[in-house]
């Protein structure tokens, strides 16, 4: 491990956790100096009653003394599409908003980060910020964005509420772009497990695997530090212990709370150990081309990629195994790796996740297109893989006899 190389670790976001913690939101905004708040979410969460649960809190604040809800924007689609970000930013300007409230899963949380960035930079098209698909800003180019911003995650997966990364889909290029900036995350994250209890089992399962993938890729990263390892390993322990209960007993508040915190820890480790992320490399490319939900793509690729590039995971395989409660007594790294992958597949099966993309009817031609996309994805820069390896992994996500 490189212990003397320059590294960064920052948790800029204040975190409020607990059942019904959403009730704090108007006062938290008041403390941030907000006057006119826009609530951003999606149509699915509107139907589920989640939007109302959050919006009505503003009606309980004393008139004239707290921030008002200036508008609600719900047209955010899967993958944080650029057009949604641009439309949402235009809406925020039209209603004179000075503060942003994101309520939703990763697509909503990332879209609102894009809105904040667009408002801060005076952009009308977020694609202008990431023409090549990747923007990495540090000090002094990165500077404070003085727009009060609170995020309430409704899935335990991306951890986007605290990460310095916004993943935004470019429809023109059919590619997911990344804006990385230390000030793009929310000022405050409110982790309220009550808002996740209605999440369907399948979405609970694959968003949980997204969080697990963040933690495992952080642990395996060449840029990992003691700080990122602490977050990654404990996130893995929590997910292994709580994800099955969160999936099978949706109203289990304890499991839901643990998963929200594990998700936050997983992305924190991932963001600050960011280097080799081959699982995300595949998931981004396949997700962008075939509109496969990000967590589901990660879930399918995680064990396959670990088997395909074992050299990345071997240095810390014993720690990973122990976190997953896998036997390490024989001390054989190869054998431990095999058992770790078996454990991940067992967890995948136990919570009802598929082992391939059978539901997406991918053809051999699709795999060829995806192979090129994986090689070109921004995530490939730190860990380029041979084209033959990329193709071989792709073959394994298509059911036998379909190719």
C-alpha positions in Angstrom: 0.0 0.0 0.0 1.2 3.5 -0.8 1.1 5.2 2.5 3.1 8.3 1.6 1.5 9.3 -1.7 -0.7 12.4 -1.6 -4.4 11.4 -0.9 -7.5 13.3 0.0 -10.5 12.5 2.2 -13.4 14.8 2.8 -16.9 14.4 4.2 -18.2 17.9 3.6 -21.9 16.9 4.1 -23.6 17.1 7.5 -25.5 13.9 8.2 -28.8 13.7 10.1 -30.1 10.1 10.5 -33.1 8.5 12.1 -36.8 7.7 11.7 -38.8 10.8 10.8 -35.6 12.9 10.5 -37.2 14.5 7.4 -39.2 16.7 9.9 -35.9 18.7 10.5 -35.6 19.8 6.8 -37.2 23.3 7.0 -35.2 24.3 10.1 -32.0 22.9 8.4 -32.7 25.0 5.4 -33.4 28.0 7.6 -29.9 27.5 9.2 -28.4 27.5 5.7 -30.0 30.8 4.9 -32.6 29.5 2.4 -35.8 31.4 1.6 -37.2 29.7 -1.5 -36.8 25.9 -1.9 -37.5 23.8 -4.9 -38.2 20.1 -4.2 -36.9 17.8 -6.9 -38.1 14.2 -7.2 -39.6 11.8 -9.8 -43.1 10.6 -10.8 -42.6 7.2 -9.2 -42.0 8.7 -5.8 -44.9 11.1 -6.3 -47.1 8.0 -6.9 -45.7 6.3 -3.8 -46.7 9.3 -1.6 -43.1 10.2 -0.7 -43.2 13.6 -2.3 -46.2 14.6 -0.3 -44.6 13.3 2.9 -41.7 15.7 2.4 -43.6 18.6 0.9 -46.2 18.8 3.7 -43.5 19.4 6.3 -43.1 22.9 4.8 -46.8 23.6 5.6 -46.1 23.0 9.3 -43.5 25.8 9.5 -44.7 29.1 10.9 -45.8 31.4 8.0 -43.1 34.0 7.3 -40.5 32.6 9.6 -39.2 29.6 7.7 -38.3 28.9 4.1 -41.2 28.4 1.7 -41.6 25.6 -0.9 -41.4 27.7 -4.1 -42.0 24.8 -6.4 -41.9 21.0 -7.0 -40.2 19.5 -10.1 -40.9 15.8 -10.8 -39.8 15.2 -14.4 -36.5 13.5 -13.6 -35.9 10.2 -15.4 -33.6 7.2 -15.0 -29.9 8.0 -15.4 -30.0 11.7 -14.7 -30.4 12.7 -18.3 -28.9 16.0 -19.4 -32.2 17.2 -20.8 -33.8 16.7 -17.3 -31.0 18.6 -15.6 -31.3 21.5 -18.0 -35.1 21.6 -17.7 -34.9 21.4 -13.9 -32.3 24.2 -13.7 -34.6 26.3 -15.9 -37.5 25.6 -13.6 -35.4 26.6 -10.5 -34.6 29.9 -12.2 -38.2 30.6 -13.2 -39.5 30.2 -9.7 -36.7 32.3 -8.2 -35.3 29.4 -6.1 -32.3 30.0 -3.9 -32.2 26.4 -2.4 -32.4 22.8 -3.7 -34.0 19.8 -2.0 -33.4 16.4 -3.7 -35.6 13.6 -2.7 -35.0 10.3 -4.5 -32.6 7.7 -5.7 -29.3 8.2 -7.5 -30.8 9.7 -10.6 -32.6 12.4 -8.7 -29.7 13.1 -6.4 -27.2 13.3 -9.3 -29.6 15.5 -11.4 -29.9 18.0 -8.6 -26.1 18.1 -8.3 -26.1 18.9 -12.0 -28.7 21.7 -11.4 -26.6 23.2 -8.6 -23.5 23.1 -10.8 -25.4 24.7 -13.8 -26.8 27.5 -11.5 -23.4 28.2 -10.0 -21.7 28.3 -13.3 -24.5 30.1 -15.2 -24.9 27.2 -17.7 -28.1 26.5 -19.7 -26.8 23.1 -21.0 -25.0 20.8 -18.5 -23.3 19.0 -21.4 -21.2 22.1 -21.9 -19.5 21.3 -18.6 -18.5 17.8 -19.7 -17.9 17.8 -23.4 -15.5 14.9 -23.2 -17.5 13.0 -20.6 -15.3 13.8 -17.7 -14.6 16.9 -15.5 -12.4 16.7 -12.5 -12.1 20.0 -10.5 -10.0 20.5 -7.4 -8.8 23.6 -5.6 -8.4 26.3 -6.8 -10.6 25.7 -9.8 -13.3 24.2 -7.5 -14.9 26.7 -5.3 -17.8 26.9 -2.8 -21.2 26.8 -4.4 -23.3 29.0 -2.2 -26.7 27.4 -2.9 -28.3 25.7 0.1 -28.7 22.0 -0.9 -30.2 19.2 1.1 -30.5 15.6 -0.1 -32.9 12.9 1.2 -32.0 9.5 -0.4 -34.9 7.1 -0.9 -32.7 4.2 -1.9 -29.6 2.7 -0.1 -27.3 2.4 -3.1 -25.5 5.3 -4.8 -24.7 7.3 -1.7 -24.9 10.3 -4.0 -26.1 12.5 -1.2 -22.5 12.8 0.1 -20.3 12.0 -2.9 -18.3 14.6 -4.8 -19.4 13.0 -8.1 -22.4 13.7 -10.3 -23.0 11.1 -13.0 -25.0 12.6 -15.8 -26.2 10.9 -19.0 -25.4 12.5 -22.3 -28.1 11.4 -24.7 -26.2 12.6 -27.8 -23.2 10.4 -27.0 -25.1 7.6 -25.2 -22.5 7.9 -22.5 -22.5 8.6 -18.8 -20.4 11.7 -18.0 -18.8 12.6 -14.6 -18.5 15.9 -12.8 -16.2 15.6 -9.8 -16.0 18.6 -7.5 -15.6 18.7 -3.7 -18.5 21.2 -3.4 -21.1 19.4 -5.6 -22.4 17.2 -2.8 -25.3 18.3 -0.6 -24.6 20.5 2.4 -26.8 18.2 4.5 -28.0 14.6 4.0 -31.1 13.5 5.8 -31.2 9.7 6.2 -34.8 8.8 7.0 -35.4 5.1 6.8 -39.2 5.6 6.8 -38.9 6.9 3.3 -37.3 3.6 2.1 -39.7 1.1 3.5 -41.9 1.0 0.4 -39.0 0.3 -2.0 -39.8 -2.9 -3.9 -37.6 -5.9 -3.1 -35.8 -6.0 -6.5 -34.8 -2.3 -6.3 -33.8 -2.7 -2.7 -31.6 -5.7 -3.8 -29.8 -4.1 -6.7 -29.3 -0.7 -5.0 -27.8 -2.6 -2.1 -25.4 -4.3 -4.5 -24.5 -0.9 -5.9 -23.4 0.1 -2.4 -21.5 -3.2 -2.0 -19.7 -2.7 -5.3 -18.6 0.8 -4.2 -17.1 -0.6 -1.0 -15.4 -3.6 -2.7 -13.9 -1.4 -5.5 -12.7 1.1 -2.9 -11.0 -1.6 -0.9 -9.3 -3.0 -4.0 -8.2 0.4 -5.3 -4.5 1.1 -5.6 -5.3 4.6 -4.1 -6.9 3.1 -1.0 -5.9 4.5 2.4 -6.5 3.6 6.0 -9.4 6.1 6.0 -11.1 4.7 2.9 -10.5 1.1 4.1 -12.2 1.8 7.4 -15.4 3.0 5.6 -15.2 0.3 2.9 -14.8 -2.7 5.2 -17.5 -1.6 7.6 -19.9 -0.9 4.8 -19.3 -4.5 3.5 -20.0 -5.9 7.0 -23.2 -3.9 7.3 -24.5 -4.8 3.9 -23.7 -8.6 4.3 -25.6 -8.5 7.6 -28.6 -6.4 6.7 -29.3 -6.5 2.9 -31.2 -9.8 3.0 -33.5 -8.5 5.8 -34.1 -5.2 4.0 -35.1 -7.1 0.9 -37.3 -9.8 2.5 -38.8 -7.5 5.2 -39.3 -4.2 3.5 -40.6 -2.5 6.7 -37.6 -3.5 8.8 -36.6 0.0 10.0 -33.4 -1.2 11.6 -32.2 -2.9 8.4 -33.2 0.1 6.3 -31.3 2.5 8.5 -28.2 0.3 8.5 -28.3 0.1 4.7 -28.6 3.9 4.3 -25.5 4.4 6.4 -23.6 1.6 4.7 -24.5 3.2 1.3 -23.1 6.5 2.5 -19.9 4.8 3.8 -19.4 2.8 0.6 -19.6 5.8 -1.7 -17.3 7.8 0.6 -14.6 5.1 0.4 -15.2 4.8 -3.4 -14.9 8.5 -4.0 -11.7 9.1 -2.2 -9.9 5.9 -3.3 -11.0 6.5 -6.8 -8.8 4.7 -9.3 -9.3 1.2 -10.7 -13.1 0.6 -11.0 -13.6 -2.1 -13.6 -17.0 -3.2 -12.4 -18.3 0.4 -12.7 -16.5 0.7 -16.0 -18.7 -2.2 -17.4 -21.9 -1.0 -15.5 -21.6 2.6 -16.9 -21.1 1.4 -20.5 -23.9 -1.2 -20.5 -26.2 1.0 -18.5 -25.8 3.9 -21.0 -26.3 1.7 -24.1 -29.1 -0.6 -22.9 -30.6 1.5 -20.1 -29.9 -1.2 -17.5 -30.4 0.3 -14.0 -26.9 1.1 -12.6 -27.3 -1.1 -9.5 -28.5 -4.1 -11.5 -25.6 -3.7 -13.9 -23.1 -3.6 -11.0 -24.8 -6.6 -9.3 -24.4 -8.8 -12.5 -20.9 -7.7 -13.3 -19.4 -7.8 -9.7 -18.6 -11.5 -9.4 -17.8 -11.9 -13.1 -15.2 -9.1 -13.0 -13.7 -10.3 -9.8 -13.1 -13.7 -11.4 -11.8 -12.1 -14.6 -9.2 -9.7 -13.0 -8.4 -11.5 -9.7 -5.0 -9.7 -9.5 -6.8 -6.5 -8.5 -8.5 -8.1 -5.5 -5.8 -10.5 -4.2 -3.8 -8.0 -2.1 -6.7 -7.4 0.3 -8.7 -10.6 -0.3 -8.3 -11.8 3.3 -9.8 -8.6 4.7 -12.6 -8.7 2.2 -13.3 -12.3 3.0 -13.4 -11.6 6.8 -15.8 -8.7 6.2 -18.1 -11.0 4.2 -17.8 -13.8 6.9 -15.9 -16.1 4.5 -13.5 -18.7 5.9 -9.8 -17.7 5.5 -8.2 -20.3 7.6 -6.3 -22.1 4.8 -4.5 -18.8 4.0 -4.5 -19.5 0.2 -5.3 -16.2 -1.6 -6.7 -18.0 -4.7 -8.9 -20.3 -2.7 -10.1 -17.3 -0.6 -10.9 -15.4 -3.8 -13.0 -18.3 -5.1 -15.0 -18.5 -1.8 -15.5 -14.7 -1.8 -17.0 -14.8 -5.3 -19.1 -17.8 -4.3 -20.4 -15.8 -1.3 -21.2 -12.8 -3.5 -23.1 -15.1 -5.9 -25.0 -16.7 -3.0 -26.0 -13.3 -1.7 -27.0 -12.3 -5.2 -29.2 -15.4 -5.5 -30.6 -15.1 -2.0 -32.0 -11.6 -2.6 -33.5 -12.5 -6.0 -31.0 -10.8 -8.3 -30.3 -12.3 -11.8 -26.8 -13.6 -12.7 -27.1 -12.2 -16.3 -29.0 -9.8 -18.5 -31.5 -12.3 -19.9 -34.3 -9.8 -19.5 -32.6 -7.4 -21.9 -32.3 -9.8 -24.9 -28.8 -8.7 -25.7 -27.4 -10.0 -29.0 -23.9 -10.8 -30.1 -23.9 -7.5 -31.9 -24.9 -5.7 -28.7 -22.0 -7.2 -26.9 -19.6 -6.0 -29.7 -21.0 -2.4 -29.3 -20.7 -2.6 -25.6 -17.1 -3.9 -25.8 -16.1 -0.7 -27.6 -18.1 1.4 -25.1 -16.4 -0.2 -22.1 -13.0 0.5 -23.6 -14.0 4.2 -24.3 -15.8 4.9 -21.0 -14.1 7.5 -18.7 -13.8 4.9 -16.0 -11.4 2.9 -18.2 -8.6 5.6 -17.9 -7.3 4.3 -14.6 -7.6 0.6 -15.3 -7.6 -0.2 -19.1 -8.5 -3.8 -19.9 -7.5 -5.7 -23.0 -10.3 -5.8 -25.6 -10.4 -9.6 -25.5 -11.0 -9.5 -21.8 -13.8 -7.0 -22.1 -15.4 -9.1 -24.8 -15.1 -12.3 -22.7 -16.8 -10.6 -19.7 -19.6 -9.5 -22.0 -20.1 -13.0 -23.3 -20.8 -14.1 -19.7 -23.7 -11.6 -19.1 -25.7 -13.1 -22.0 -27.5 -16.4 -21.2 -26.0 -19.5 -22.9 -27.5 -20.2 -26.3 -28.5 -16.6 -26.9 -25.2 -15.3 -28.3 
